[in-house]
Amino acid sequence: MKKEIGSEFWTVEQTAKKQHLFNAFKRNQRFFLSGRTALEYLIKNIKETNHIKKAYLPSYCCHSMIQPFLDNNIEVTFYDVLVEENKLMIKVDPNVECDLFYSIQYFGFVDEQLNEFVKKTKQQGKLIVEDATHSLFTTKAFHTEADYVFASLRKWTGLPGGALVWSKETLGDPVSKTDPNKAYIEKREAAYRLKRRYIEGEPIEKNTFLTLFDEAEQILGKDYRGYGCGQEIKEQIEHLDIAKIIKKRQENAAFLCGKLRFCEGIELLYKAVKQDDCPLFVPIIVKKHQRDPLRVFLIQQNIYCPIHWPISPMHKLNVRTETLYKNTLSLVCDQRYDTEDMASIVDAIIQFFERK
């Protein structure tokens, strides 16, 4: 077995017993190809009964979540998400006019900052769309006041696709295209198979599957609208080993937080893992503009930690909100790994700063 930490998955954690997590919300539910597909569907569904001209989004988000609004001729304005006193802070202006408020709980750490504003926004009669991708496996996956909720499953496990939508209101026909984007799915599945063989020690060239993953993302970027979720992926979603996912992530993230809490070169955005959390990643702020050099050093140790998120022309940032993008690194803590792997991450980070 090759020893690498991070990058794309190659396994899907399954259990024989069907899981009922996604049926427990007692809301209208639909399955889609991807998170952006789900969001685009929600926007269209909302526009059938509501006049939506302006959406209020967090400054800290993936460009793929901005795109569906622009594709549906909805103006986007942003509230600030930034770092203050070494914590992630959300600054919502209650006086901003909008028809739709977009909420995110970040990285699978339960955060109560948005609660009051969500309640006030609801009282004003505005629609609330919550992106529960990061908070999906926490004890509070989303605000009860949310009108619409969606979440991508692909970020959590080796599924080639899959996203969920819930609503308090009746949802319209789920898709215009009955089949998933086969070109996209087939590319990702082929890449997963090759990476699995690579990890198992076969002489597979890494660029072979990395190219396939990249090609799949290009396909999705060009053709993401109107696709449902294939039955095979839906069944995989319904049989995810959720208990394992939560347990391993909590253990791994707690180890990272405990060992890195006093590392002078970084700041943890979340200092500890609570019982209600289920971390997607452990985000850190790297001091003195050392994020990119640290990331390169980790790659040299076969540790691949993503950046959330690349800045796109769709983002409208200021100096303070841009700083978050430029200095944040997401440490891997998922269910593929154990504390020995987390110790490798810690040792590599400490070694990097000791060299300075």
Legacy VTK file of the C-alpha trace (Angstrom):
# vtk DataFile Version 3.0
C-alpha trace
ASCII
DATASET POLYDATA
POINTS 356 float
0.000 0.000 0.000
1.223 3.489 -0.866
1.061 5.986 1.969
-0.548 9.255 0.922
-2.800 11.538 2.905
-5.497 13.579 1.222
-6.469 14.364 -2.355
-9.333 12.511 -4.049
-11.049 9.550 -2.422
-10.874 6.014 -3.760
-13.362 4.279 -1.437
-16.989 4.605 -0.340
-17.714 3.532 3.243
-20.800 1.314 3.065
-22.945 -0.566 5.558
-25.452 -3.334 4.859
-28.220 -1.608 6.774
-30.043 1.197 5.019
-29.483 4.533 6.732
-32.380 6.857 7.494
-30.465 10.061 8.154
-31.779 11.676 5.007
-35.382 10.656 5.684
-35.428 11.961 9.238
-35.975 15.602 8.326
-39.588 14.981 7.236
-39.275 17.398 4.366
-39.730 17.149 0.653
-36.562 15.586 -0.697
-34.821 15.209 -4.046
-31.493 13.749 -5.182
-29.227 15.469 -7.733
-25.929 15.026 -9.519
-23.938 17.660 -7.607
-24.228 20.516 -5.149
-24.369 23.172 -7.852
-26.974 21.113 -9.738
-29.084 20.994 -6.567
-28.715 24.738 -5.958
-29.606 25.594 -9.547
-32.717 23.440 -9.256
-33.691 25.167 -6.001
-33.317 28.597 -7.580
-35.560 27.611 -10.469
-38.082 26.078 -8.079
-38.113 29.240 -5.953
-38.510 31.529 -8.954
-41.700 29.738 -9.990
-43.539 31.214 -6.999
-41.307 34.079 -5.808
-39.898 37.222 -7.363
-36.166 36.909 -6.632
-33.915 39.735 -7.795
-31.105 39.818 -5.235
-29.364 37.156 -3.130
-27.148 37.795 -0.098
-24.226 35.336 -0.002
-21.199 34.901 2.275
-17.959 36.321 0.916
-16.297 33.014 1.828
-17.706 30.419 -0.568
-16.907 28.378 -3.651
-17.426 30.055 -7.028
-19.608 27.084 -8.038
-22.207 28.301 -5.533
-22.235 31.803 -7.019
-22.569 30.614 -10.605
-26.161 29.247 -10.401
-27.450 32.616 -9.186
-25.761 34.494 -12.016
-26.943 31.895 -14.541
-30.502 32.640 -13.409
-30.127 36.437 -13.643
-30.087 37.027 -9.892
-27.917 39.816 -8.554
-25.490 38.690 -5.870
-24.186 40.757 -2.976
-21.919 39.477 -0.196
-21.708 39.684 3.580
-18.231 39.554 5.106
-16.725 36.357 6.482
-13.281 37.016 7.922
-10.845 36.269 10.718
-10.938 38.429 13.850
-9.119 37.579 17.071
-8.051 34.302 15.464
-11.647 33.196 14.961
-13.894 32.925 11.945
-16.355 35.804 12.178
-19.505 36.367 10.127
-20.583 39.988 9.605
-24.124 40.270 8.284
-25.552 43.725 7.581
-29.262 43.605 8.528
-29.932 46.703 6.412
-28.900 45.124 3.114
-31.897 44.645 0.862
-32.252 41.129 -0.500
-34.898 38.592 -1.409
-32.889 35.516 -0.493
-30.360 34.888 2.268
-27.754 32.142 1.772
-26.319 30.531 4.898
-23.346 28.192 5.456
-22.059 26.476 8.585
-18.362 25.998 7.881
-16.210 22.860 8.047
-18.549 20.723 10.160
-18.052 22.689 13.377
-21.332 23.793 14.952
-21.337 27.590 15.010
-24.185 29.654 16.442
-23.177 32.997 14.898
-25.872 33.058 12.234
-28.791 31.970 14.407
-30.146 35.385 15.331
-29.828 36.821 11.862
-31.506 33.779 10.321
-34.430 34.250 12.707
-34.702 37.984 11.938
-34.441 37.357 8.207
-37.240 34.821 8.456
-39.404 37.320 10.356
-38.872 39.830 7.530
-40.393 37.340 5.104
-37.207 36.695 3.156
-36.305 33.269 1.866
-33.503 31.321 3.495
-31.410 28.834 1.538
-28.910 26.873 3.597
-25.887 25.102 2.187
-25.532 22.154 4.574
-22.649 20.517 2.727
-20.196 21.201 5.548
-22.641 20.630 8.430
-24.414 17.563 7.043
-23.218 15.101 9.702
-23.313 17.441 12.693
-26.143 17.116 15.195
-27.623 20.324 13.804
-27.308 19.893 10.065
-29.196 23.127 9.308
-31.353 25.852 10.819
-34.973 24.853 11.361
-35.986 28.241 9.931
-34.437 27.467 6.546
-36.920 27.283 3.682
-34.620 25.275 1.436
-31.579 23.152 2.251
-29.121 21.398 -0.008
-25.924 19.421 0.534
-23.293 17.700 -1.584
-22.235 14.201 -0.502
-19.149 13.980 -2.716
-17.058 16.090 -0.338
-17.431 13.470 2.391
-16.691 10.193 0.632
-15.718 8.567 -2.642
-19.071 8.931 -4.359
-18.778 10.028 -8.002
-21.745 12.353 -7.506
-24.761 12.940 -5.325
-26.494 15.846 -3.633
-29.661 16.263 -1.615
-32.357 18.919 -1.466
-34.986 19.425 1.238
-37.779 21.960 1.432
-40.704 22.918 3.627
-42.675 23.529 0.464
-43.684 21.098 -2.248
-40.879 20.718 -4.751
-41.531 20.667 -8.469
-40.390 18.022 -10.916
-36.792 17.286 -9.946
-35.026 17.391 -13.284
-35.370 17.955 -16.991
-32.794 15.263 -17.748
-33.680 11.842 -16.402
-30.174 10.392 -16.476
-27.114 11.686 -14.624
-24.301 13.280 -16.600
-22.819 9.972 -17.772
-19.633 11.481 -19.168
-18.901 13.099 -15.821
-19.781 10.038 -13.734
-17.811 7.659 -15.946
-14.711 9.866 -15.764
-14.834 10.024 -11.974
-15.476 6.302 -11.578
-12.564 5.483 -13.892
-10.342 7.841 -11.887
-11.410 6.224 -8.601
-10.582 2.755 -9.924
-7.134 3.840 -11.064
-6.386 5.621 -7.802
-7.437 2.545 -5.818
-5.024 0.426 -7.833
-2.314 3.056 -7.330
-2.854 3.112 -3.556
-2.794 -0.692 -3.481
0.686 -0.605 -4.985
0.153 -1.225 -8.684
2.478 0.644 -11.096
-0.079 3.302 -12.046
1.157 6.735 -13.102
-0.469 9.370 -10.873
-1.118 11.770 -13.743
-3.345 9.132 -15.337
-6.068 9.432 -12.711
-5.372 13.060 -11.811
-6.050 13.990 -15.431
-9.331 12.065 -15.364
-10.441 13.868 -12.176
-9.608 17.211 -13.793
-11.437 16.323 -17.005
-14.496 15.286 -14.992
-14.565 18.661 -13.220
-14.339 20.458 -16.546
-17.321 18.458 -17.823
-19.370 19.350 -14.737
-18.419 23.010 -14.977
-19.722 23.194 -18.533
-22.809 21.000 -18.069
-24.135 20.888 -14.497
-27.756 21.924 -14.896
-30.832 19.700 -14.757
-29.284 16.357 -13.813
-30.744 13.928 -11.324
-28.856 11.290 -9.385
-28.560 7.767 -10.752
-30.137 4.926 -8.782
-26.780 3.282 -8.097
-25.379 6.440 -6.483
-28.625 6.990 -4.574
-28.360 3.490 -3.101
-24.743 4.148 -2.126
-25.845 7.336 -0.372
-28.560 5.463 1.523
-26.025 2.845 2.699
-23.190 5.149 3.759
-21.487 4.060 6.970
-22.367 7.311 8.693
-21.330 6.135 12.164
-17.806 5.406 10.918
-17.594 8.702 9.044
-18.550 10.704 12.135
-16.430 8.726 14.614
-13.212 8.763 12.584
-13.495 12.425 11.679
-14.139 13.458 15.267
-11.158 11.425 16.493
-8.800 12.632 13.786
-9.806 16.273 14.067
-9.556 16.191 17.864
-6.009 14.841 17.560
-5.018 17.613 15.141
-6.572 20.335 17.291
-4.947 19.017 20.446
-1.456 18.716 18.961
-1.484 21.937 16.922
-3.190 24.247 19.384
0.081 25.823 20.469
1.975 25.677 17.183
3.343 29.202 16.760
3.200 29.282 12.970
-0.529 28.707 12.701
-3.892 29.459 14.291
-6.732 26.966 14.434
-10.009 28.489 13.281
-11.738 26.051 15.646
-9.812 25.214 18.805
-11.510 21.960 19.742
-13.949 19.324 18.504
-17.259 19.234 20.361
-19.588 16.263 20.626
-22.015 17.829 18.138
-19.332 18.465 15.485
-18.396 16.326 12.514
-15.417 18.029 10.861
-15.131 18.075 7.099
-11.593 19.468 7.478
-9.615 21.206 10.207
-9.017 24.728 8.862
-5.912 26.618 9.941
-4.659 30.138 9.347
-0.988 30.074 8.381
0.859 33.141 9.647
3.337 35.437 7.875
2.169 34.525 4.354
3.570 31.001 4.713
0.442 29.137 3.570
1.666 28.322 0.071
5.209 27.332 1.134
3.723 25.113 3.872
1.377 23.476 1.396
4.266 22.751 -0.986
6.280 21.261 1.888
3.368 19.016 2.891
3.013 17.801 -0.687
6.681 16.838 -0.603
5.746 14.625 2.381
2.832 13.102 0.382
0.262 15.099 2.369
-2.297 16.837 0.156
-4.358 19.511 1.910
-6.833 21.577 -0.137
-7.371 25.320 -0.198
-10.886 26.629 0.360
-11.453 28.218 -2.058
-9.780 29.536 -5.221
-10.694 33.185 -5.808
-12.684 33.707 -8.999
-13.833 36.807 -10.925
-17.294 36.169 -9.429
-16.058 36.906 -5.911
-16.298 40.507 -4.705
-13.748 40.740 -1.921
-12.110 43.431 0.166
-8.699 43.371 1.836
-10.018 41.711 4.987
-12.138 39.032 3.331
-9.443 38.258 0.769
-6.975 37.565 3.592
-9.028 34.540 4.640
-8.696 33.002 1.174
-4.966 33.667 0.994
-3.945 32.283 4.382
-6.275 29.343 5.080
-5.309 25.699 4.628
-7.691 22.779 5.234
-6.088 19.862 7.056
-7.339 16.417 6.079
-9.082 14.448 8.855
-11.389 12.028 7.058
-12.314 8.414 7.647
-9.564 6.962 5.448
-7.027 7.767 8.136
-6.169 7.140 11.789
-4.212 8.985 14.473
-0.914 7.709 13.070
-1.679 9.567 9.847
-2.720 12.660 11.807
0.589 12.476 13.665
2.350 12.581 10.284
0.522 15.814 9.451
1.405 17.344 12.823
5.055 16.303 12.564
5.348 17.741 9.054
3.847 21.101 10.070
6.104 21.379 13.119
9.127 20.395 11.015
8.289 23.102 8.470
8.281 25.879 11.064
11.355 24.538 12.867
13.324 24.949 9.654
12.657 28.682 9.629
LINES 1 357
356 0 1 2 3 4 5 6 7 8 9 10 11 12 13 14 15 16 17 18 19 20 21 22 23 24 25 26 27 28 29 30 31 32 33 34 35 36 37 38 39 40 41 42 43 44 45 46 47 48 49 50 51 52 53 54 55 56 57 58 59 60 61 62 63 64 65 66 67 68 69 70 71 72 73 74 75 76 77 78 79 80 81 82 83 84 85 86 87 88 89 90 91 92 93 94 95 96 97 98 99 100 101 102 103 104 105 106 107 108 109 110 111 112 113 114 115 116 117 118 119 120 121 122 123 124 125 126 127 128 129 130 131 132 133 134 135 136 137 138 139 140 141 142 143 144 145 146 147 148 149 150 151 152 153 154 155 156 157 158 159 160 161 162 163 164 165 166 167 168 169 170 171 172 173 174 175 176 177 178 179 180 181 182 183 184 185 186 187 188 189 190 191 192 193 194 195 196 197 198 199 200 201 202 203 204 205 206 207 208 209 210 211 212 213 214 215 216 217 218 219 220 221 222 223 224 225 226 227 228 229 230 231 232 233 234 235 236 237 238 239 240 241 242 243 244 245 246 247 248 249 250 251 252 253 254 255 256 257 258 259 260 261 262 263 264 265 266 267 268 269 270 271 272 273 274 275 276 277 278 279 280 281 282 283 284 285 286 287 288 289 290 291 292 293 294 295 296 297 298 299 300 301 302 303 304 305 306 307 308 309 310 311 312 313 314 315 316 317 318 319 320 321 322 323 324 325 326 327 328 329 330 331 332 333 334 335 336 337 338 339 340 341 342 343 344 345 346 347 348 349 350 351 352 353 354 355
